[in-house]
Amino acid sequence: MTKSVLLAGAAALAFSATAVFAQDTKVKPRTAVSIECSKQADAKGLHGKARHSFRNKCKREGAKAAKSKG
């Protein structure tokens, strides 16, 4: 009985520690270009791989345009 309680306690501790470390990642704020590309993808009704490809191309072009202005 005591072994099973200790084992359950150790498992709970390990699980909770994993959850804490998983939440420690930092999220970058979205850029204006990224948000605009998402809006354009929404307007076109893109999903999945097509949306991913469109957004990548859109963001690259947006970054080039911003660079040439500055």
CHARMM-style PDB file with segment names, atoms N, HN, CA, C and O in Angstrom:
ATOM      1  N   MET     1       0.840  -1.193   0.000  1.00  0.00      PROA
ATOM      2  CA  MET     1       0.000   0.000   0.000  1.00  0.00      PROA
ATOM      3  C   MET     1       0.877   1.246   0.000  1.00  0.00      PROA
ATOM      4  O   MET     1       0.630   2.174  -0.770  1.00  0.00      PROA
ATOM      5  N   THR     2       1.893   1.277   0.850  1.00  0.00      PROA
ATOM      6  HN  THR     2       2.093   0.523   1.475  1.00  0.00      PROA
ATOM      7  CA  THR     2       2.763   2.443   0.963  1.00  0.00      PROA
ATOM      8  C   THR     2       3.537   2.663  -0.322  1.00  0.00      PROA
ATOM      9  O   THR     2       3.746   3.804  -0.734  1.00  0.00      PROA
ATOM     10  N   LYS     3       3.968   1.574  -0.963  1.00  0.00      PROA
ATOM     11  HN  LYS     3       3.798   0.647  -0.628  1.00  0.00      PROA
ATOM     12  CA  LYS     3       4.717   1.692  -2.207  1.00  0.00      PROA
ATOM     13  C   LYS     3       3.858   2.314  -3.312  1.00  0.00      PROA
ATOM     14  O   LYS     3       4.335   3.147  -4.083  1.00  0.00      PROA
ATOM     15  N   SER     4       2.609   1.910  -3.381  1.00  0.00      PROA
ATOM     16  HN  SER     4       2.221   1.234  -2.754  1.00  0.00      PROA
ATOM     17  CA  SER     4       1.741   2.438  -4.428  1.00  0.00      PROA
ATOM     18  C   SER     4       1.440   3.919  -4.194  1.00  0.00      PROA
ATOM     19  O   SER     4       1.309   4.675  -5.156  1.00  0.00      PROA
ATOM     20  N   VAL     5       1.330   4.339  -2.950  1.00  0.00      PROA
ATOM     21  HN  VAL     5       1.437   3.724  -2.169  1.00  0.00      PROA
ATOM     22  CA  VAL     5       1.095   5.750  -2.634  1.00  0.00      PROA
ATOM     23  C   VAL     5       2.317   6.569  -3.005  1.00  0.00      PROA
ATOM     24  O   VAL     5       2.195   7.649  -3.582  1.00  0.00      PROA
ATOM     25  N   LEU     6       3.503   6.053  -2.672  1.00  0.00      PROA
ATOM     26  HN  LEU     6       3.602   5.175  -2.203  1.00  0.00      PROA
ATOM     27  CA  LEU     6       4.741   6.757  -3.020  1.00  0.00      PROA
ATOM     28  C   LEU     6       4.927   6.834  -4.528  1.00  0.00      PROA
ATOM     29  O   LEU     6       5.341   7.866  -5.055  1.00  0.00      PROA
ATOM     30  N   LEU     7       4.625   5.754  -5.215  1.00  0.00      PROA
ATOM     31  HN  LEU     7       4.288   4.915  -4.787  1.00  0.00      PROA
ATOM     32  CA  LEU     7       4.750   5.728  -6.665  1.00  0.00      PROA
ATOM     33  C   LEU     7       3.779   6.710  -7.315  1.00  0.00      PROA
ATOM     34  O   LEU     7       4.147   7.420  -8.251  1.00  0.00      PROA
ATOM     35  N   ALA     8       2.563   6.752  -6.830  1.00  0.00      PROA
ATOM     36  HN  ALA     8       2.264   6.175  -6.070  1.00  0.00      PROA
ATOM     37  CA  ALA     8       1.575   7.686  -7.357  1.00  0.00      PROA
ATOM     38  C   ALA     8       1.996   9.128  -7.093  1.00  0.00      PROA
ATOM     39  O   ALA     8       1.817   9.994  -7.950  1.00  0.00      PROA
ATOM     40  N   GLY     9       2.550   9.387  -5.921  1.00  0.00      PROA
ATOM     41  HN  GLY     9       2.696   8.683  -5.225  1.00  0.00      PROA
ATOM     42  CA  GLY     9       3.022  10.728  -5.590  1.00  0.00      PROA
ATOM     43  C   GLY     9       4.184  11.144  -6.480  1.00  0.00      PROA
ATOM     44  O   GLY     9       4.240  12.284  -6.939  1.00  0.00      PROA
ATOM     45  N   ALA    10       5.110  10.223  -6.723  1.00  0.00      PROA
ATOM     46  HN  ALA    10       5.064   9.296  -6.350  1.00  0.00      PROA
ATOM     47  CA  ALA    10       6.253  10.519  -7.588  1.00  0.00      PROA
ATOM     48  C   ALA    10       5.798  10.783  -9.018  1.00  0.00      PROA
ATOM     49  O   ALA    10       6.317  11.685  -9.677  1.00  0.00      PROA
ATOM     50  N   ALA    11       4.846  10.015  -9.496  1.00  0.00      PROA
ATOM     51  HN  ALA    11       4.425   9.282  -8.961  1.00  0.00      PROA
ATOM     52  CA  ALA    11       4.330  10.207 -10.849  1.00  0.00      PROA
ATOM     53  C   ALA    11       3.632  11.564 -10.965  1.00  0.00      PROA
ATOM     54  O   ALA    11       3.799  12.260 -11.967  1.00  0.00      PROA
ATOM     55  N   ALA    12       2.867  11.938  -9.966  1.00  0.00      PROA
ATOM     56  HN  ALA    12       2.732  11.373  -9.152  1.00  0.00      PROA
ATOM     57  CA  ALA    12       2.179  13.230  -9.981  1.00  0.00      PROA
ATOM     58  C   ALA    12       3.180  14.379  -9.964  1.00  0.00      PROA
ATOM     59  O   ALA    12       2.988  15.380 -10.654  1.00  0.00      PROA
ATOM     60  N   LEU    13       4.231  14.243  -9.190  1.00  0.00      PROA
ATOM     61  HN  LEU    13       4.386  13.430  -8.629  1.00  0.00      PROA
ATOM     62  CA  LEU    13       5.265  15.268  -9.120  1.00  0.00      PROA
ATOM     63  C   LEU    13       5.980  15.408 -10.463  1.00  0.00      PROA
ATOM     64  O   LEU    13       6.222  16.521 -10.930  1.00  0.00      PROA
ATOM     65  N   ALA    14       6.313  14.286 -11.073  1.00  0.00      PROA
ATOM     66  HN  ALA    14       6.116  13.382 -10.694  1.00  0.00      PROA
ATOM     67  CA  ALA    14       6.992  14.317 -12.374  1.00  0.00      PROA
ATOM     68  C   ALA    14       6.091  14.953 -13.432  1.00  0.00      PROA
ATOM     69  O   ALA    14       6.558  15.748 -14.248  1.00  0.00      PROA
ATOM     70  N   PHE    15       4.814  14.609 -13.420  1.00  0.00      PROA
ATOM     71  HN  PHE    15       4.435  13.963 -12.757  1.00  0.00      PROA
ATOM     72  CA  PHE    15       3.879  15.171 -14.398  1.00  0.00      PROA
ATOM     73  C   PHE    15       3.723  16.676 -14.221  1.00  0.00      PROA
ATOM     74  O   PHE    15       3.716  17.414 -15.207  1.00  0.00      PROA
ATOM     75  N   SER    16       3.599  17.136 -12.995  1.00  0.00      PROA
ATOM     76  HN  SER    16       3.604  16.537 -12.194  1.00  0.00      PROA
ATOM     77  CA  SER    16       3.409  18.567 -12.754  1.00  0.00      PROA
ATOM     78  C   SER    16       4.667  19.350 -13.097  1.00  0.00      PROA
ATOM     79  O   SER    16       4.572  20.476 -13.585  1.00  0.00      PROA
ATOM     80  N   ALA    17       5.842  18.783 -12.854  1.00  0.00      PROA
ATOM     81  HN  ALA    17       5.920  17.868 -12.458  1.00  0.00      PROA
ATOM     82  CA  ALA    17       7.093  19.458 -13.202  1.00  0.00      PROA
ATOM     83  C   ALA    17       7.207  19.596 -14.713  1.00  0.00      PROA
ATOM     84  O   ALA    17       7.671  20.627 -15.202  1.00  0.00      PROA
ATOM     85  N   THR    18       6.795  18.586 -15.458  1.00  0.00      PROA
ATOM     86  HN  THR    18       6.418  17.749 -15.062  1.00  0.00      PROA
ATOM     87  CA  THR    18       6.834  18.637 -16.916  1.00  0.00      PROA
ATOM     88  C   THR    18       5.907  19.731 -17.433  1.00  0.00      PROA
ATOM     89  O   THR    18       6.263  20.456 -18.361  1.00  0.00      PROA
ATOM     90  N   ALA    19       4.743  19.852 -16.852  1.00  0.00      PROA
ATOM     91  HN  ALA    19       4.453  19.263 -16.099  1.00  0.00      PROA
ATOM     92  CA  ALA    19       3.789  20.873 -17.282  1.00  0.00      PROA
ATOM     93  C   ALA    19       4.333  22.275 -17.030  1.00  0.00      PROA
ATOM     94  O   ALA    19       4.112  23.174 -17.841  1.00  0.00      PROA
ATOM     95  N   VAL    20       5.032  22.474 -15.931  1.00  0.00      PROA
ATOM     96  HN  VAL    20       5.211  21.743 -15.271  1.00  0.00      PROA
ATOM     97  CA  VAL    20       5.602  23.789 -15.618  1.00  0.00      PROA
ATOM     98  C   VAL    20       6.677  24.148 -16.621  1.00  0.00      PROA
ATOM     99  O   VAL    20       6.713  25.286 -17.090  1.00  0.00      PROA
ATOM    100  N   PHE    21       7.561  23.213 -16.968  1.00  0.00      PROA
ATOM    101  HN  PHE    21       7.532  22.289 -16.587  1.00  0.00      PROA
ATOM    102  CA  PHE    21       8.622  23.485 -17.917  1.00  0.00      PROA
ATOM    103  C   PHE    21       8.076  23.722 -19.319  1.00  0.00      PROA
ATOM    104  O   PHE    21       8.644  24.514 -20.071  1.00  0.00      PROA
ATOM    105  N   ALA    22       7.001  23.064 -19.682  1.00  0.00      PROA
ATOM    106  HN  ALA    22       6.539  22.420 -19.071  1.00  0.00      PROA
ATOM    107  CA  ALA    22       6.414  23.235 -21.004  1.00  0.00      PROA
ATOM    108  C   ALA    22       5.829  24.632 -21.174  1.00  0.00      PROA
ATOM    109  O   ALA    22       5.779  25.133 -22.297  1.00  0.00      PROA
ATOM    110  N   GLN    23       5.389  25.270 -20.109  1.00  0.00      PROA
ATOM    111  HN  GLN    23       5.429  24.863 -19.197  1.00  0.00      PROA
ATOM    112  CA  GLN    23       4.794  26.593 -20.178  1.00  0.00      PROA
ATOM    113  C   GLN    23       5.840  27.702 -20.161  1.00  0.00      PROA
ATOM    114  O   GLN    23       5.490  28.873 -20.308  1.00  0.00      PROA
ATOM    115  N   ASP    24       7.107  27.363 -19.986  1.00  0.00      PROA
ATOM    116  HN  ASP    24       7.391  26.412 -19.866  1.00  0.00      PROA
ATOM    117  CA  ASP    24       8.150  28.358 -19.837  1.00  0.00      PROA
ATOM    118  C   ASP    24       8.628  28.936 -21.172  1.00  0.00      PROA
ATOM    119  O   ASP    24       9.500  29.805 -21.169  1.00  0.00      PROA
ATOM    120  N   THR    25       8.096  28.492 -22.299  1.00  0.00      PROA
ATOM    121  HN  THR    25       7.388  27.786 -22.301  1.00  0.00      PROA
ATOM    122  CA  THR    25       8.539  28.986 -23.595  1.00  0.00      PROA
ATOM    123  C   THR    25       8.034  30.405 -23.817  1.00  0.00      PROA
ATOM    124  O   THR    25       6.952  30.774 -23.361  1.00  0.00      PROA
ATOM    125  N   LYS    26       8.830  31.187 -24.518  1.00  0.00      PROA
ATOM    126  HN  LYS    26       9.709  30.887 -24.888  1.00  0.00      PROA
ATOM    127  CA  LYS    26       8.456  32.574 -24.798  1.00  0.00      PROA
ATOM    128  C   LYS    26       7.818  32.661 -26.172  1.00  0.00      PROA
ATOM    129  O   LYS    26       8.289  32.038 -27.123  1.00  0.00      PROA
ATOM    130  N   VAL    27       6.759  33.424 -26.274  1.00  0.00      PROA
ATOM    131  HN  VAL    27       6.376  33.930 -25.501  1.00  0.00      PROA
ATOM    132  CA  VAL    27       6.038  33.587 -27.523  1.00  0.00      PROA
ATOM    133  C   VAL    27       6.374  34.953 -28.098  1.00  0.00      PROA
ATOM    134  O   VAL    27       6.264  35.974 -27.418  1.00  0.00      PROA
ATOM    135  N   LYS    28       6.789  34.957 -29.366  1.00  0.00      PROA
ATOM    136  HN  LYS    28       6.878  34.128 -29.918  1.00  0.00      PROA
ATOM    137  CA  LYS    28       7.097  36.227 -30.016  1.00  0.00      PROA
ATOM    138  C   LYS    28       5.793  36.932 -30.380  1.00  0.00      PROA
ATOM    139  O   LYS    28       4.830  36.274 -30.775  1.00  0.00      PROA
ATOM    140  N   PRO    29       5.747  38.251 -30.254  1.00  0.00      PROA
ATOM    141  CA  PRO    29       4.552  38.970 -30.692  1.00  0.00      PROA
ATOM    142  C   PRO    29       4.457  38.935 -32.216  1.00  0.00      PROA
ATOM    143  O   PRO    29       5.476  38.942 -32.907  1.00  0.00      PROA
ATOM    144  N   ARG    30       3.249  38.899 -32.730  1.00  0.00      PROA
ATOM    145  HN  ARG    30       2.421  38.893 -32.169  1.00  0.00      PROA
ATOM    146  CA  ARG    30       3.046  38.850 -34.178  1.00  0.00      PROA
ATOM    147  C   ARG    30       3.286  40.221 -34.787  1.00  0.00      PROA
ATOM    148  O   ARG    30       2.926  41.248 -34.211  1.00  0.00      PROA
ATOM    149  N   THR    31       3.897  40.218 -35.953  1.00  0.00      PROA
ATOM    150  HN  THR    31       4.189  39.384 -36.420  1.00  0.00      PROA
ATOM    151  CA  THR    31       4.179  41.471 -36.646  1.00  0.00      PROA
ATOM    152  C   THR    31       2.946  41.911 -37.436  1.00  0.00      PROA
ATOM    153  O   THR    31       2.020  41.131 -37.657  1.00  0.00      PROA
ATOM    154  N   ALA    32       2.958  43.167 -37.851  1.00  0.00      PROA
ATOM    155  HN  ALA    32       3.711  43.801 -37.671  1.00  0.00      PROA
ATOM    156  CA  ALA    32       1.861  43.697 -38.657  1.00  0.00      PROA
ATOM    157  C   ALA    32       1.773  42.953 -39.993  1.00  0.00      PROA
ATOM    158  O   ALA    32       0.679  42.708 -40.501  1.00  0.00      PROA
ATOM    159  N   VAL    33       2.928  42.595 -40.555  1.00  0.00      PROA
ATOM    160  HN  VAL    33       3.817  42.794 -40.142  1.00  0.00      PROA
ATOM    161  CA  VAL    33       2.946  41.857 -41.824  1.00  0.00      PROA
ATOM    162  C   VAL    33       2.295  40.491 -41.641  1.00  0.00      PROA
ATOM    163  O   VAL    33       1.509  40.062 -42.486  1.00  0.00      PROA
ATOM    164  N   SER    34       2.613  39.806 -40.549  1.00  0.00      PROA
ATOM    165  HN  SER    34       3.251  40.154 -39.862  1.00  0.00      PROA
ATOM    166  CA  SER    34       2.052  38.490 -40.280  1.00  0.00      PROA
ATOM    167  C   SER    34       0.535  38.554 -40.133  1.00  0.00      PROA
ATOM    168  O   SER    34      -0.182  37.709 -40.668  1.00  0.00      PROA
ATOM    169  N   ILE    35       0.065  39.531 -39.425  1.00  0.00      PROA
ATOM    170  HN  ILE    35       0.648  40.217 -38.990  1.00  0.00      PROA
ATOM    171  CA  ILE    35      -1.384  39.695 -39.218  1.00  0.00      PROA
ATOM    172  C   ILE    35      -2.083  39.997 -40.542  1.00  0.00      PROA
ATOM    173  O   ILE    35      -3.148  39.447 -40.824  1.00  0.00      PROA
ATOM    174  N   GLU    36      -1.485  40.869 -41.351  1.00  0.00      PROA
ATOM    175  HN  GLU    36      -0.620  41.315 -41.121  1.00  0.00      PROA
ATOM    176  CA  GLU    36      -2.077  41.211 -42.643  1.00  0.00      PROA
ATOM    177  C   GLU    36      -2.112  39.990 -43.559  1.00  0.00      PROA
ATOM    178  O   GLU    36      -3.093  39.780 -44.273  1.00  0.00      PROA
ATOM    179  N   CYS    37      -1.055  39.189 -43.544  1.00  0.00      PROA
ATOM    180  HN  CYS    37      -0.259  39.359 -42.964  1.00  0.00      PROA
ATOM    181  CA  CYS    37      -1.024  37.976 -44.368  1.00  0.00      PROA
ATOM    182  C   CYS    37      -2.092  36.982 -43.919  1.00  0.00      PROA
ATOM    183  O   CYS    37      -2.699  36.306 -44.749  1.00  0.00      PROA
ATOM    184  N   SER    38      -2.320  36.892 -42.623  1.00  0.00      PROA
ATOM    185  HN  SER    38      -1.826  37.441 -41.948  1.00  0.00      PROA
ATOM    186  CA  SER    38      -3.374  36.011 -42.113  1.00  0.00      PROA
ATOM    187  C   SER    38      -4.748  36.480 -42.572  1.00  0.00      PROA
ATOM    188  O   SER    38      -5.600  35.669 -42.934  1.00  0.00      PROA
ATOM    189  N   LYS    39      -4.958  37.794 -42.556  1.00  0.00      PROA
ATOM    190  HN  LYS    39      -4.266  38.453 -42.262  1.00  0.00      PROA
ATOM    191  CA  LYS    39      -6.244  38.338 -43.015  1.00  0.00      PROA
ATOM    192  C   LYS    39      -6.464  38.033 -44.493  1.00  0.00      PROA
ATOM    193  O   LYS    39      -7.574  37.697 -44.907  1.00  0.00      PROA
ATOM    194  N   GLN    40      -5.398  38.153 -45.286  1.00  0.00      PROA
ATOM    195  HN  GLN    40      -4.497  38.426 -44.951  1.00  0.00      PROA
ATOM    196  CA  GLN    40      -5.515  37.859 -46.715  1.00  0.00      PROA
ATOM    197  C   GLN    40      -5.801  36.371 -46.945  1.00  0.00      PROA
ATOM    198  O   GLN    40      -6.596  36.016 -47.815  1.00  0.00      PROA
ATOM    199  N   ALA    41      -5.155  35.512 -46.169  1.00  0.00      PROA
ATOM    200  HN  ALA    41      -4.509  35.801 -45.463  1.00  0.00      PROA
ATOM    201  CA  ALA    41      -5.393  34.068 -46.283  1.00  0.00      PROA
ATOM    202  C   ALA    41      -6.824  33.730 -45.877  1.00  0.00      PROA
ATOM    203  O   ALA    41      -7.456  32.871 -46.492  1.00  0.00      PROA
ATOM    204  N   ASP    42      -7.338  34.399 -44.849  1.00  0.00      PROA
ATOM    205  HN  ASP    42      -6.825  35.097 -44.349  1.00  0.00      PROA
ATOM    206  CA  ASP    42      -8.735  34.198 -44.439  1.00  0.00      PROA
ATOM    207  C   ASP    42      -9.691  34.600 -45.560  1.00  0.00      PROA
ATOM    208  O   ASP    42     -10.655  33.895 -45.858  1.00  0.00      PROA
ATOM    209  N   ALA    43      -9.404  35.748 -46.174  1.00  0.00      PROA
ATOM    210  HN  ALA    43      -8.620  36.321 -45.932  1.00  0.00      PROA
ATOM    211  CA  ALA    43     -10.273  36.246 -47.247  1.00  0.00      PROA
ATOM    212  C   ALA    43     -10.296  35.281 -48.432  1.00  0.00      PROA
ATOM    213  O   ALA    43     -11.315  35.155 -49.112  1.00  0.00      PROA
ATOM    214  N   LYS    44      -9.182  34.606 -48.679  1.00  0.00      PROA
ATOM    215  HN  LYS    44      -8.355  34.709 -48.127  1.00  0.00      PROA
ATOM    216  CA  LYS    44      -9.111  33.649 -49.781  1.00  0.00      PROA
ATOM    217  C   LYS    44      -9.646  32.279 -49.383  1.00  0.00      PROA
ATOM    218  O   LYS    44      -9.810  31.403 -50.232  1.00  0.00      PROA
ATOM    219  N   GLY    45      -9.920  32.092 -48.092  1.00  0.00      PROA
ATOM    220  HN  GLY    45      -9.787  32.804 -47.402  1.00  0.00      PROA
ATOM    221  CA  GLY    45     -10.447  30.817 -47.617  1.00  0.00      PROA
ATOM    222  C   GLY    45      -9.408  29.707 -47.616  1.00  0.00      PROA
ATOM    223  O   GLY    45      -9.755  28.539 -47.787  1.00  0.00      PROA
ATOM    224  N   LEU    46      -8.144  30.052 -47.427  1.00  0.00      PROA
ATOM    225  HN  LEU    46      -7.862  31.001 -47.289  1.00  0.00      PROA
ATOM    226  CA  LEU    46      -7.076  29.057 -47.465  1.00  0.00      PROA
ATOM    227  C   LEU    46      -6.952  28.324 -46.138  1.00  0.00      PROA
ATOM    228  O   LEU    46      -7.137  28.903 -45.067  1.00  0.00      PROA
ATOM    229  N   HSD    47      -6.634  27.037 -46.232  1.00  0.00      PROA
ATOM    230  HN  HSD    47      -6.484  26.567 -47.101  1.00  0.00      PROA
ATOM    231  CA  HSD    47      -6.440  26.189 -45.050  1.00  0.00      PROA
ATOM    232  C   HSD    47      -5.284  25.242 -45.308  1.00  0.00      PROA
ATOM    233  O   HSD    47      -4.938  24.960 -46.455  1.00  0.00      PROA
ATOM    234  N   GLY    48      -4.697  24.760 -44.239  1.00  0.00      PROA
ATOM    235  HN  GLY    48      -4.978  24.989 -43.307  1.00  0.00      PROA
ATOM    236  CA  GLY    48      -3.676  23.719 -44.332  1.00  0.00      PROA
ATOM    237  C   GLY    48      -2.411  24.157 -45.043  1.00  0.00      PROA
ATOM    238  O   GLY    48      -1.890  25.249 -44.816  1.00  0.00      PROA
ATOM    239  N   LYS    49      -1.928  23.271 -45.916  1.00  0.00      PROA
ATOM    240  HN  LYS    49      -2.351  22.384 -46.100  1.00  0.00      PROA
ATOM    241  CA  LYS    49      -0.659  23.490 -46.608  1.00  0.00      PROA
ATOM    242  C   LYS    49      -0.709  24.719 -47.513  1.00  0.00      PROA
ATOM    243  O   LYS    49       0.269  25.461 -47.608  1.00  0.00      PROA
ATOM    244  N   ALA    50      -1.833  24.935 -48.172  1.00  0.00      PROA
ATOM    245  HN  ALA    50      -2.628  24.332 -48.095  1.00  0.00      PROA
ATOM    246  CA  ALA    50      -1.967  26.090 -49.059  1.00  0.00      PROA
ATOM    247  C   ALA    50      -1.874  27.393 -48.265  1.00  0.00      PROA
ATOM    248  O   ALA    50      -1.251  28.352 -48.720  1.00  0.00      PROA
ATOM    249  N   ARG    51      -2.487  27.430 -47.088  1.00  0.00      PROA
ATOM    250  HN  ARG    51      -2.993  26.650 -46.719  1.00  0.00      PROA
ATOM    251  CA  ARG    51      -2.427  28.622 -46.234  1.00  0.00      PROA
ATOM    252  C   ARG    51      -0.999  28.856 -45.745  1.00  0.00      PROA
ATOM    253  O   ARG    51      -0.507  29.984 -45.753  1.00  0.00      PROA
ATOM    254  N   HSD    52      -0.351  27.790 -45.324  1.00  0.00      PROA
ATOM    255  HN  HSD    52      -0.751  26.873 -45.317  1.00  0.00      PROA
ATOM    256  CA  HSD    52       1.020  27.893 -44.826  1.00  0.00      PROA
ATOM    257  C   HSD    52       1.945  28.447 -45.918  1.00  0.00      PROA
ATOM    258  O   HSD    52       2.743  29.349 -45.659  1.00  0.00      PROA
ATOM    259  N   SER    53       1.837  27.912 -47.122  1.00  0.00      PROA
ATOM    260  HN  SER    53       1.189  27.179 -47.332  1.00  0.00      PROA
ATOM    261  CA  SER    53       2.670  28.376 -48.236  1.00  0.00      PROA
ATOM    262  C   SER    53       2.370  29.831 -48.575  1.00  0.00      PROA
ATOM    263  O   SER    53       3.285  30.625 -48.795  1.00  0.00      PROA
ATOM    264  N   PHE    54       1.085  30.178 -48.616  1.00  0.00      PROA
ATOM    265  HN  PHE    54       0.342  29.533 -48.437  1.00  0.00      PROA
ATOM    266  CA  PHE    54       0.701  31.552 -48.931  1.00  0.00      PROA
ATOM    267  C   PHE    54       1.253  32.524 -47.896  1.00  0.00      PROA
ATOM    268  O   PHE    54       1.811  33.560 -48.255  1.00  0.00      PROA
ATOM    269  N   ARG    55       1.101  32.198 -46.615  1.00  0.00      PROA
ATOM    270  HN  ARG    55       0.648  31.356 -46.324  1.00  0.00      PROA
ATOM    271  CA  ARG    55       1.571  33.103 -45.557  1.00  0.00      PROA
ATOM    272  C   ARG    55       3.088  33.256 -45.589  1.00  0.00      PROA
ATOM    273  O   ARG    55       3.600  34.358 -45.394  1.00  0.00      PROA
ATOM    274  N   ASN    56       3.813  32.165 -45.832  1.00  0.00      PROA
ATOM    275  HN  ASN    56       3.397  31.269 -45.990  1.00  0.00      PROA
ATOM    276  CA  ASN    56       5.267  32.264 -45.908  1.00  0.00      PROA
ATOM    277  C   ASN    56       5.692  33.200 -47.036  1.00  0.00      PROA
ATOM    278  O   ASN    56       6.547  34.063 -46.839  1.00  0.00      PROA
ATOM    279  N   LYS    57       5.103  33.033 -48.208  1.00  0.00      PROA
ATOM    280  HN  LYS    57       4.408  32.332 -48.369  1.00  0.00      PROA
ATOM    281  CA  LYS    57       5.435  33.885 -49.356  1.00  0.00      PROA
ATOM    282  C   LYS    57       5.042  35.334 -49.075  1.00  0.00      PROA
ATOM    283  O   LYS    57       5.800  36.258 -49.372  1.00  0.00      PROA
ATOM    284  N   CYS    58       3.879  35.523 -48.511  1.00  0.00      PROA
ATOM    285  HN  CYS    58       3.264  34.773 -48.269  1.00  0.00      PROA
ATOM    286  CA  CYS    58       3.380  36.865 -48.198  1.00  0.00      PROA
ATOM    287  C   CYS    58       4.299  37.566 -47.200  1.00  0.00      PROA
ATOM    288  O   CYS    58       4.622  38.742 -47.371  1.00  0.00      PROA
ATOM    289  N   LYS    59       4.715  36.852 -46.167  1.00  0.00      PROA
ATOM    290  HN  LYS    59       4.452  35.897 -46.028  1.00  0.00      PROA
ATOM    291  CA  LYS    59       5.578  37.457 -45.150  1.00  0.00      PROA
ATOM    292  C   LYS    59       6.955  37.794 -45.721  1.00  0.00      PROA
ATOM    293  O   LYS    59       7.530  38.826 -45.376  1.00  0.00      PROA
ATOM    294  N   ARG    60       7.493  36.929 -46.597  1.00  0.00      PROA
ATOM    295  HN  ARG    60       7.026  36.091 -46.878  1.00  0.00      PROA
ATOM    296  CA  ARG    60       8.785  37.228 -47.237  1.00  0.00      PROA
ATOM    297  C   ARG    60       8.687  38.491 -48.074  1.00  0.00      PROA
ATOM    298  O   ARG    60       9.554  39.361 -48.001  1.00  0.00      PROA
ATOM    299  N   GLU    61       7.621  38.590 -48.873  1.00  0.00      PROA
ATOM    300  HN  GLU    61       6.916  37.883 -48.932  1.00  0.00      PROA
ATOM    301  CA  GLU    61       7.426  39.775 -49.716  1.00  0.00      PROA
ATOM    302  C   GLU    61       7.196  41.024 -48.867  1.00  0.00      PROA
ATOM    303  O   GLU    61       7.674  42.107 -49.205  1.00  0.00      PROA
ATOM    304  N   GLY    62       6.473  40.871 -47.780  1.00  0.00      PROA
ATOM    305  HN  GLY    62       6.085  39.991 -47.505  1.00  0.00      PROA
ATOM    306  CA  GLY    62       6.235  42.007 -46.868  1.00  0.00      PROA
ATOM    307  C   GLY    62       7.517  42.485 -46.216  1.00  0.00      PROA
ATOM    308  O   GLY    62       7.716  43.686 -46.034  1.00  0.00      PROA
ATOM    309  N   ALA    63       8.389  41.548 -45.862  1.00  0.00      PROA
ATOM    310  HN  ALA    63       8.227  40.573 -46.010  1.00  0.00      PROA
ATOM    311  CA  ALA    63       9.664  41.925 -45.244  1.00  0.00      PROA
ATOM    312  C   ALA    63      10.559  42.644 -46.262  1.00  0.00      PROA
ATOM    313  O   ALA    63      11.251  43.602 -45.918  1.00  0.00      PROA
ATOM    314  N   LYS    64      10.540  42.173 -47.520  1.00  0.00      PROA
ATOM    315  HN  LYS    64       9.977  41.395 -47.800  1.00  0.00      PROA
ATOM    316  CA  LYS    64      11.337  42.830 -48.566  1.00  0.00      PROA
ATOM    317  C   LYS    64      10.830  44.242 -48.804  1.00  0.00      PROA
ATOM    318  O   LYS    64      11.625  45.170 -48.950  1.00  0.00      PROA
ATOM    319  N   ALA    65       9.512  44.414 -48.844  1.00  0.00      PROA
ATOM    320  HN  ALA    65       8.866  43.660 -48.726  1.00  0.00      PROA
ATOM    321  CA  ALA    65       8.928  45.740 -49.079  1.00  0.00      PROA
ATOM    322  C   ALA    65       9.266  46.691 -47.944  1.00  0.00      PROA
ATOM    323  O   ALA    65       9.565  47.863 -48.174  1.00  0.00      PROA
ATOM    324  N   ALA    66       9.217  46.189 -46.728  1.00  0.00      PROA
ATOM    325  HN  ALA    66       8.974  45.237 -46.541  1.00  0.00      PROA
ATOM    326  CA  ALA    66       9.526  47.042 -45.558  1.00  0.00      PROA
ATOM    327  C   ALA    66      11.000  47.421 -45.571  1.00  0.00      PROA
ATOM    328  O   ALA    66      11.355  48.535 -45.185  1.00  0.00      PROA
ATOM    329  N   LYS    67      11.858  46.512 -46.008  1.00  0.00      PROA
ATOM    330  HN  LYS    67      11.570  45.607 -46.322  1.00  0.00      PROA
ATOM    331  CA  LYS    67      13.290  46.770 -46.054  1.00  0.00      PROA
ATOM    332  C   LYS    67      13.622  47.830 -47.106  1.00  0.00      PROA
ATOM    333  O   LYS    67      14.473  48.691 -46.882  1.00  0.00      PROA
ATOM    334  N   SER    68      12.940  47.759 -48.259  1.00  0.00      PROA
ATOM    335  HN  SER    68      12.249  47.059 -48.440  1.00  0.00      PROA
ATOM    336  CA  SER    68      13.232  48.714 -49.329  1.00  0.00      PROA
ATOM    337  C   SER    68      12.728  50.118 -48.988  1.00  0.00      PROA
ATOM    338  O   SER    68      13.268  51.108 -49.483  1.00  0.00      PROA
ATOM    339  N   LYS    69      11.694  50.208 -48.142  1.00  0.00      PROA
ATOM    340  HN  LYS    69      11.256  49.404 -47.740  1.00  0.00      PROA
ATOM    341  CA  LYS    69      11.189  51.514 -47.714  1.00  0.00      PROA
ATOM    342  C   LYS    69      12.142  52.177 -46.733  1.00  0.00      PROA
ATOM    343  O   LYS    69      12.299  53.398 -46.742  1.00  0.00      PROA
ATOM    344  N   GLY    70      12.776  51.378 -45.890  1.00  0.00      PROA
ATOM    345  HN  GLY    70      12.649  50.386 -45.882  1.00  0.00      PROA
ATOM    346  CA  GLY    70      13.598  51.906 -44.810  1.00  0.00      PROA
ATOM    347  C   GLY    70      14.980  52.113 -45.214  1.00  0.00      PROA
ATOM    348  OT1 GLY    70      15.800  52.556 -44.410  1.00  0.00      PROA
TER     349      GLY     70
END
